[in-house]
Amino acid sequence: MGIDRRSFTGGMAVAGLGALVGAAPAMAARSKPKGKAKGKAAPAAADGELDVIILGAGISGLHAAHLLEEQGQKVRILEARSRVGGRIMTLMDQPGYPEMGFNSMAAGYGRGIDAASRAGVQLQEVGARWRMGPPPLVYIGDKGMTREEWARFPGNPFPEQYRNLMPGELVGALVAKNNRLADWTSWNAPESAPLDISLHARLRELGLSDAAIHLCNDIAPYYGTNAYGLSALMMEYNDGFVKTMAAAGPESLAVKGGNLLLPMALAKQIKGDLLLNTEVRGIVQNGSSVTVHCADGTTHTARKVICTLPFSALRHVAIEPGLSGVQAEAVAQLGYQPISMVFVTAETPFWEQDGLSPAMWTDGLLGNIMIQRFGDDPAQITGLLVQARGNLAQYWDAMAPETVKAMVVSRIEALRPAAKGKIRAHSFFSWAQERFNGGDVSFLAPGQVAFVNEMAKPAGALYFCGEHTATNARGLEGAMESAERVVLEVLTA
């Protein structure tokens, strides 16, 4: 299946934006922004002059602000963190600029690629780097195995035809081979509702035992904490999106120097105010305006508010009048992925001594180890990213960061004696403990696909976007898709 990168940037949505905003010339005319003086901060807009306040300076908020300012709207962005980027989080002080959040974009990420071009940041192909070197190992207990050894291992619980797949590969392979959606973009249509069963039930239908499901999913779940609590329909939607992105080409693209450079560059292009360290505590609608109350005691008023906050953060914000129905239920219940990570460097390449790949999938406290090759030399391993997902991430999070780092080093040295005394754990980062996110990417439990068509509907002059509200894309591309939708809603209300 061929796909043109530009035509996947939401061509109809972008074309629609141009047509729809043409119907609102009065709004555009009265809100024409003043330009920034070069080298000087733009003067702050008075609250009464603001058209839109955007809550959150992640990619969806920055993209929405850009599109609104193109149409003459006066915008102010409020960001609780001391940085922009949301779930784009790069360790800029570590070798190779390891990514704690958003890692790379596929060749089909038309919106993301266009944003990088507009921001003036350089994208580099990194997919080939992940495939370099010897293949990863699987560790069951203290026993390390190659793919061939795993296929022959007596404790391998997978069906015969899948015994050669590593634990981290099986769920994706089964979903891809047995996707029940003839059209993946119809995943949230009413007729797809009967498919919204648990991933556990679906994997059982496909012949996996409980032991196999636990090993291939629950130890390191792609979404959620276990297969019982995840919608199989969401996984099939994700599979359709991934296949469509891959059809544009095999490349995986990341920003040279760290992905955080992308939102930083986009933020500099915003004409209006962008206020960091400004945590939202309340949103009050009153007649023709909306007032946002912040933890620092400030208030900000505009005609409309766009909320990009993940629902894990929004559920701690007071909203008047309150949300209701399915939308309120979604804000209260939508899940966010527990992921915790430790970045490790090696003083000497211990993997050259023992002749094995430093990449490992383990069923124990160590989680998964992923090779980092993001230096100028693709062959150079700049570090190892040790990642815990789901229940293991929550277990890590119950310990002090220094304890987690010491445990990671100890377990690597136990499994790989050649590493003893040669590795060092640097940064620990937990998305579940990240105050303004409460987890990484959102996920849906069985039955919650019904949330999708309701949770992003405007509530008066309060509008919603963010990756969690996207319906035809995931990740960074979904965040930008949702921004285009919400801008259309704001300009045509």
C-alpha positions as CSV (number, residue, x, y, z in Angstrom):
1,M,0.0,0.0,0.0
2,G,1.6,3.3,-1.1
3,I,1.1,6.5,0.7
4,D,2.1,10.1,0.0
5,R,3.7,11.7,3.1
6,R,2.1,15.1,2.5
7,S,-1.3,13.7,1.8
8,F,-1.3,12.0,5.2
9,T,-0.8,15.3,7.1
10,G,-4.5,15.4,7.5
11,G,-5.0,16.8,4.0
12,M,-8.8,17.0,4.4
13,A,-8.5,18.6,7.8
14,V,-6.0,21.2,6.6
15,A,-8.0,22.0,3.5
16,G,-11.1,22.2,5.7
17,L,-9.3,24.7,8.0
18,G,-8.7,27.0,5.1
19,A,-12.3,26.8,4.0
20,L,-13.8,27.1,7.4
21,V,-11.8,30.0,8.7
22,G,-12.7,31.9,5.6
23,A,-16.2,32.0,7.0
24,A,-14.9,33.9,10.1
25,P,-13.2,37.0,8.7
26,A,-14.5,39.3,11.5
27,M,-12.9,37.1,14.1
28,A,-9.6,37.0,12.3
29,A,-9.6,40.8,11.6
30,R,-10.3,41.9,15.2
31,S,-7.6,39.5,16.5
32,K,-4.7,40.2,14.2
33,P,-1.6,39.7,16.4
34,K,1.2,42.2,16.8
35,G,4.6,40.9,15.7
36,K,7.4,40.4,18.1
37,A,10.2,42.9,18.0
38,K,13.4,41.1,17.2
39,G,15.4,40.3,20.3
40,K,12.7,41.6,22.6
41,A,9.9,39.8,24.4
42,A,6.5,40.4,22.9
43,P,4.3,42.7,25.1
44,A,1.8,40.7,27.2
45,A,-1.7,40.8,25.8
46,A,-4.4,42.1,28.2
47,D,-6.8,39.4,29.3
48,G,-9.7,41.1,27.7
49,E,-8.0,41.0,24.3
50,L,-7.3,37.2,24.4
51,D,-9.2,35.0,22.0
52,V,-7.9,31.7,23.3
53,I,-6.0,30.4,26.3
54,I,-4.3,27.0,25.7
55,L,-3.5,24.8,28.7
56,G,-0.3,22.9,28.1
57,A,2.8,23.5,25.9
58,G,3.2,20.0,24.6
59,I,3.1,19.4,20.8
60,S,-0.7,19.6,20.6
61,G,-0.8,22.9,22.4
62,L,2.0,24.4,20.4
63,H,0.5,23.2,17.1
64,A,-2.9,24.6,18.1
65,A,-1.4,27.9,19.0
66,H,0.5,28.1,15.7
67,L,-2.7,27.4,13.6
68,L,-4.8,29.9,15.6
69,E,-2.2,32.6,15.3
70,E,-2.1,32.0,11.5
71,Q,-5.8,32.9,11.6
72,G,-5.3,36.1,13.5
73,Q,-6.2,34.8,17.0
74,K,-4.6,36.2,20.1
75,V,-3.4,33.2,22.1
76,R,-1.8,32.7,25.5
77,I,-0.3,29.3,26.6
78,L,-0.1,28.3,30.2
79,E,2.4,25.5,31.1
80,A,2.8,24.0,34.6
81,R,6.3,22.7,34.0
82,S,9.4,24.7,33.7
83,R,9.9,23.4,30.1
84,V,7.8,22.9,27.0
85,G,7.4,19.6,25.2
86,G,5.0,17.6,27.4
87,R,5.8,13.9,26.8
88,I,8.8,14.8,24.7
89,M,11.6,14.5,27.3
90,T,15.3,14.4,26.4
91,L,18.2,14.1,28.8
92,M,20.2,16.8,27.2
93,D,23.1,16.4,29.6
94,Q,23.7,12.7,28.8
95,P,25.7,11.0,26.0
96,G,23.6,10.6,22.8
97,Y,20.7,12.7,24.3
98,P,18.6,9.7,25.5
99,E,14.9,10.0,25.1
100,M,12.7,9.4,28.1
101,G,9.4,9.9,26.2
102,F,8.7,10.3,22.5
103,N,11.4,8.4,20.7
104,S,11.0,8.7,16.9
105,M,8.5,9.3,14.1
106,A,7.8,7.0,11.2
107,A,8.1,8.0,7.6
108,G,4.4,8.5,7.5
109,Y,4.3,11.1,10.2
110,G,3.5,13.9,7.8
111,R,2.5,16.4,10.5
112,G,5.6,15.8,12.5
113,I,7.9,16.0,9.6
114,D,6.3,19.3,8.5
115,A,6.6,20.6,12.0
116,A,10.3,19.8,12.1
117,S,10.8,21.5,8.8
118,R,8.9,24.6,10.0
119,A,10.9,24.6,13.2
120,G,14.2,24.4,11.4
121,V,15.4,21.3,13.3
122,Q,17.2,18.5,11.5
123,L,15.8,15.0,11.4
124,Q,18.0,12.0,11.1
125,E,17.2,8.4,10.3
126,V,17.7,6.2,13.4
127,G,15.8,3.0,12.5
128,A,18.9,1.3,11.0
129,R,20.8,2.0,14.2
130,W,18.4,-0.2,16.2
131,R,19.0,-3.1,13.9
132,M,22.8,-3.0,14.1
133,G,24.9,-5.5,16.1
134,P,24.0,-9.0,17.5
135,P,20.4,-9.7,18.2
136,P,19.0,-9.2,21.7
137,L,18.8,-11.9,24.3
138,V,15.9,-13.2,26.4
139,Y,16.5,-13.9,30.1
140,I,14.2,-16.2,32.0
141,G,15.4,-16.0,35.5
142,D,19.2,-15.9,35.2
143,K,19.3,-17.9,32.0
144,G,20.1,-15.9,28.9
145,M,19.1,-17.3,25.5
146,T,19.3,-16.5,21.8
147,R,16.3,-16.7,19.6
148,E,17.2,-20.2,18.6
149,E,17.8,-21.3,22.2
150,W,14.5,-19.8,23.3
151,A,12.6,-21.7,20.6
152,R,14.0,-25.0,22.0
153,F,13.6,-24.0,25.7
154,P,11.3,-26.4,27.6
155,G,9.8,-23.6,29.6
156,N,8.7,-21.7,26.4
157,P,4.8,-21.6,26.8
158,F,4.1,-20.4,23.3
159,P,2.2,-22.5,20.7
160,E,4.5,-24.4,18.4
161,Q,4.2,-22.1,15.4
162,Y,5.2,-19.1,17.6
163,R,8.0,-20.6,19.7
164,N,10.6,-18.7,17.7
165,L,9.2,-15.3,18.6
166,M,10.7,-13.5,21.5
167,P,8.2,-12.6,24.3
168,G,8.2,-8.9,23.4
169,E,7.2,-9.8,19.8
170,L,4.3,-12.2,20.1
171,V,1.4,-9.8,20.9
172,G,2.2,-7.4,18.1
173,A,2.6,-10.3,15.7
174,L,-0.7,-11.9,16.6
175,V,-2.7,-8.6,16.5
176,A,-1.1,-7.8,13.1
177,K,-1.9,-11.2,11.7
178,N,-5.5,-11.4,13.1
179,N,-6.7,-7.8,13.0
180,R,-10.5,-8.0,13.0
181,L,-10.9,-4.5,11.6
182,A,-11.5,-4.4,7.8
183,D,-11.0,-0.6,8.1
184,W,-8.9,0.4,11.1
185,T,-10.2,4.0,11.0
186,S,-13.6,2.6,11.9
187,W,-12.4,1.4,15.2
188,N,-14.5,3.9,17.2
189,A,-17.7,3.4,15.0
190,P,-20.7,1.9,16.8
191,E,-20.6,-1.2,14.7
192,S,-17.1,-2.0,16.1
193,A,-18.3,-1.9,19.7
194,P,-18.7,-5.8,20.0
195,L,-15.0,-6.1,19.3
196,D,-14.2,-4.0,22.4
197,I,-13.2,-7.0,24.6
198,S,-10.1,-7.4,26.7
199,L,-6.8,-8.2,25.1
200,H,-6.6,-11.3,27.4
201,A,-9.9,-12.6,26.0
202,R,-8.7,-12.0,22.4
203,L,-5.3,-13.7,23.0
204,R,-7.1,-16.7,24.5
205,E,-9.3,-16.8,21.3
206,L,-6.0,-16.9,19.3
207,G,-4.7,-19.9,21.2
208,L,-2.5,-18.5,24.0
209,S,-2.5,-20.0,27.5
210,D,-2.7,-17.8,30.6
211,A,1.0,-18.5,31.1
212,A,1.9,-17.4,27.6
213,I,-0.2,-14.2,28.0
214,H,1.5,-13.4,31.2
215,L,4.9,-13.8,29.7
216,C,4.4,-12.1,26.4
217,N,2.2,-9.2,27.6
218,D,1.8,-8.7,31.4
219,I,5.5,-8.6,32.3
220,A,6.2,-5.7,29.9
221,P,2.9,-4.5,28.5
222,Y,2.8,-2.2,25.5
223,Y,-0.2,-0.6,27.0
224,G,-1.7,-0.8,30.5
225,T,-0.6,-3.1,33.3
226,N,-2.1,-6.4,32.1
227,A,-4.1,-8.0,29.3
228,Y,-7.3,-8.0,31.4
229,G,-7.3,-4.3,31.6
230,L,-6.6,-3.4,28.0
231,S,-9.0,-3.1,25.0
232,A,-8.1,-5.5,22.2
233,L,-9.9,-3.1,19.9
234,M,-7.5,-0.3,20.8
235,M,-4.6,-2.6,20.0
236,E,-6.1,-3.3,16.6
237,Y,-6.5,0.4,15.9
238,N,-2.9,0.9,16.9
239,D,-1.9,-1.9,14.6
240,G,-3.7,-0.3,11.7
241,F,-2.1,3.1,12.3
242,V,1.4,1.5,12.6
243,K,0.9,-0.4,9.3
244,T,-0.2,2.8,7.5
245,M,2.8,4.7,8.8
246,A,5.2,1.9,7.8
247,A,3.7,2.0,4.3
248,A,5.3,5.4,3.7
249,G,8.8,3.8,4.1
250,P,11.0,2.0,6.6
251,E,12.6,5.1,8.1
252,S,12.4,6.1,11.8
253,L,13.2,9.7,12.2
254,A,14.5,11.6,15.3
255,V,15.7,15.1,15.8
256,K,19.5,15.4,15.7
257,G,20.7,16.6,19.1
258,G,17.5,15.4,20.9
259,N,13.8,15.5,20.2
260,L,13.2,18.2,22.8
261,L,14.7,20.6,20.4
262,L,11.5,20.4,18.3
263,P,9.1,21.8,20.8
264,M,11.7,24.3,22.0
265,A,12.0,25.6,18.4
266,L,8.2,25.6,17.9
267,A,7.7,27.6,21.1
268,K,10.0,30.3,19.9
269,Q,7.7,30.8,16.9
270,I,4.6,31.5,19.0
271,K,3.7,35.2,18.9
272,G,1.7,35.4,22.1
273,D,2.6,34.8,25.7
274,L,3.9,31.4,26.8
275,L,4.0,31.2,30.6
276,L,6.0,28.4,32.2
277,N,5.6,27.3,35.9
278,T,2.0,28.3,35.7
279,E,-0.1,25.4,37.1
280,V,-3.8,25.4,36.4
281,R,-6.1,24.8,39.4
282,G,-9.5,25.9,38.2
283,I,-11.5,26.7,35.0
284,V,-14.6,28.9,35.4
285,Q,-17.0,29.7,32.6
286,N,-19.0,32.9,33.1
287,G,-21.1,34.1,30.2
288,S,-19.0,35.2,27.3
289,S,-15.6,34.4,28.9
290,V,-13.6,31.7,30.6
291,T,-11.3,32.4,33.5
292,V,-8.4,30.1,34.4
293,H,-7.2,30.2,38.0
294,C,-3.6,29.2,38.7
295,A,-1.6,28.0,41.7
296,D,0.5,31.1,41.7
297,G,-2.6,33.2,42.4
298,T,-2.9,34.6,38.9
299,T,-6.0,34.5,36.7
300,H,-6.2,34.6,32.9
301,T,-9.4,35.3,31.0
302,A,-10.2,34.7,27.3
303,R,-13.2,34.0,25.1
304,K,-12.3,30.3,24.9
305,V,-10.0,27.8,26.5
306,I,-8.3,24.8,24.9
307,C,-7.3,22.1,27.4
308,T,-4.5,19.8,26.2
309,L,-3.9,18.4,29.7
310,P,-3.9,14.6,30.0
311,F,-7.0,13.5,31.9
312,S,-4.7,12.2,34.7
313,A,-3.9,15.9,35.4
314,L,-7.3,17.4,34.4
315,R,-9.0,15.3,37.1
316,H,-7.3,17.4,39.7
317,V,-8.5,20.7,38.2
318,A,-11.8,22.2,39.4
319,I,-14.1,23.0,36.5
320,E,-17.3,25.2,36.7
321,P,-19.8,24.3,35.5
322,G,-18.6,20.7,35.9
323,L,-18.3,18.1,33.1
324,S,-21.0,15.5,33.0
325,G,-21.9,12.1,31.5
326,V,-19.4,10.0,29.6
327,Q,-17.0,12.9,29.3
328,A,-16.7,13.2,33.1
329,E,-16.4,9.5,33.4
330,A,-13.5,9.5,30.9
331,V,-11.7,12.3,32.7
332,A,-12.0,10.3,35.9
333,Q,-11.0,6.9,34.5
334,L,-8.8,7.1,31.4
335,G,-5.6,5.1,32.1
336,Y,-2.0,6.3,31.5
337,Q,0.9,4.0,31.0
338,P,3.3,3.4,33.9
339,I,6.8,3.6,32.5
340,S,10.0,4.1,34.5
341,M,13.6,4.2,33.1
342,V,17.2,4.3,34.1
343,F,19.9,5.5,31.7
344,V,23.2,3.5,32.0
345,T,26.6,4.1,30.5
346,A,29.5,1.7,30.2
347,E,33.1,2.8,30.8
348,T,34.2,-0.1,28.5
349,P,32.1,-2.1,26.1
350,F,31.6,-5.2,28.2
351,W,29.6,-6.8,25.4
352,E,32.7,-7.1,23.3
353,Q,34.3,-9.1,26.1
354,D,31.5,-11.7,26.4
355,G,30.4,-11.5,22.7
356,L,26.7,-11.0,23.5
357,S,24.3,-8.2,22.7
358,P,23.8,-5.7,25.5
359,A,20.1,-5.6,24.5
360,M,18.1,-7.8,26.8
361,W,14.4,-8.7,27.5
362,T,14.1,-10.1,31.1
363,D,11.3,-11.5,33.1
364,G,12.7,-10.1,36.4
365,L,13.3,-6.9,38.2
366,L,15.6,-5.5,35.5
367,G,12.9,-5.0,32.8
368,N,14.1,-4.5,29.3
369,I,17.5,-3.1,28.2
370,M,17.6,-1.1,24.9
371,I,20.7,0.0,23.1
372,Q,21.2,3.7,22.5
373,R,23.1,4.6,19.3
374,F,22.4,8.3,18.9
375,G,25.9,9.7,18.6
376,D,27.6,11.0,15.4
377,D,28.9,7.5,14.8
378,P,25.9,5.2,14.3
379,A,28.0,2.2,15.3
380,Q,28.9,3.7,18.7
381,I,26.7,2.6,21.7
382,T,26.2,5.8,23.6
383,G,24.3,4.1,26.5
384,L,21.7,1.6,27.6
385,L,18.1,2.5,28.5
386,V,16.7,0.2,31.1
387,Q,12.9,0.3,31.0
388,A,10.2,-1.0,33.3
389,R,6.6,-1.0,32.2
390,G,3.3,-1.7,33.9
391,N,3.5,-3.4,37.3
392,L,7.3,-3.4,37.3
393,A,7.3,0.3,36.8
394,Q,5.0,0.7,39.8
395,Y,7.3,-1.6,41.8
396,W,10.3,0.6,40.9
397,D,8.4,3.7,41.7
398,A,7.9,2.5,45.3
399,M,11.7,2.7,45.9
400,A,14.0,5.7,46.1
401,P,15.6,6.6,42.8
402,E,19.1,5.8,44.1
403,T,17.9,2.3,45.2
404,V,16.5,1.6,41.7
405,K,19.7,2.7,40.0
406,A,21.8,0.5,42.4
407,M,19.4,-2.5,41.7
408,V,19.7,-2.0,37.9
409,V,23.5,-2.0,38.1
410,S,23.5,-5.0,40.4
411,R,21.2,-7.1,38.1
412,I,23.1,-6.3,34.9
413,E,26.3,-7.3,36.6
414,A,24.7,-10.5,37.9
415,L,23.4,-11.5,34.4
416,R,26.5,-10.2,32.6
417,P,29.6,-10.8,34.7
418,A,31.7,-9.0,32.1
419,A,29.9,-5.8,33.1
420,K,31.1,-5.8,36.7
421,G,32.6,-2.5,37.7
422,K,32.2,-1.1,34.2
423,I,28.7,0.4,34.2
424,R,27.2,3.4,35.8
425,A,23.5,4.3,36.3
426,H,22.8,8.0,35.7
427,S,19.3,9.3,35.5
428,F,16.1,7.7,36.8
429,F,12.8,9.0,35.4
430,S,9.2,7.8,36.1
431,W,6.3,8.9,34.0
432,A,3.8,7.8,36.7
433,Q,5.5,10.0,39.2
434,E,5.6,12.9,36.7
435,R,3.2,15.2,38.5
436,F,1.6,16.8,35.4
437,N,1.2,13.6,33.5
438,G,0.7,10.7,35.9
439,G,1.9,8.1,33.3
440,D,3.0,8.1,29.7
441,V,0.6,7.5,26.8
442,S,-3.1,7.0,27.4
443,F,-4.8,3.6,27.0
444,L,-8.4,2.3,27.0
445,A,-9.7,-0.5,29.1
446,P,-12.3,-3.0,27.7
447,G,-15.6,-1.1,27.0
448,Q,-13.9,2.3,27.1
449,V,-13.8,2.8,23.4
450,A,-17.2,4.3,24.0
451,F,-15.3,7.2,25.6
452,V,-13.7,8.2,22.4
453,N,-16.5,9.9,20.6
454,E,-17.6,11.8,23.7
455,M,-14.5,12.9,25.7
456,A,-13.3,15.5,23.2
457,K,-16.6,17.3,22.7
458,P,-16.6,21.0,23.6
459,A,-18.2,21.8,27.0
460,G,-19.4,25.4,26.4
461,A,-16.3,27.5,25.7
462,L,-14.0,24.8,27.0
463,Y,-12.4,22.7,24.2
464,F,-10.2,19.6,24.4
465,C,-7.3,18.2,22.4
466,G,-4.2,16.1,23.0
467,E,-3.0,12.7,21.8
468,H,-5.6,11.0,24.1
469,T,-8.4,12.6,22.0
470,A,-7.1,11.7,18.6
471,T,-9.1,9.2,16.5
472,N,-6.9,8.4,13.5
473,A,-3.4,8.6,14.8
474,R,-1.3,7.9,17.9
475,G,1.7,9.5,19.5
476,L,3.0,12.8,18.2
477,E,1.0,12.5,15.0
478,G,-2.2,12.0,17.1
479,A,-1.4,15.1,19.2
480,M,-1.1,17.2,16.1
481,E,-4.2,15.7,14.5
482,S,-6.2,16.6,17.6
483,A,-4.9,20.2,17.5
484,E,-6.2,20.6,13.9
485,R,-9.6,19.3,15.0
486,V,-9.9,21.6,18.0
487,V,-8.8,24.7,16.0
488,L,-11.6,24.0,13.5
489,E,-14.0,23.7,16.4
490,V,-12.8,27.0,18.0
491,L,-12.9,29.0,14.7
492,T,-16.3,27.8,13.6
493,A,-18.2,27.9,16.9
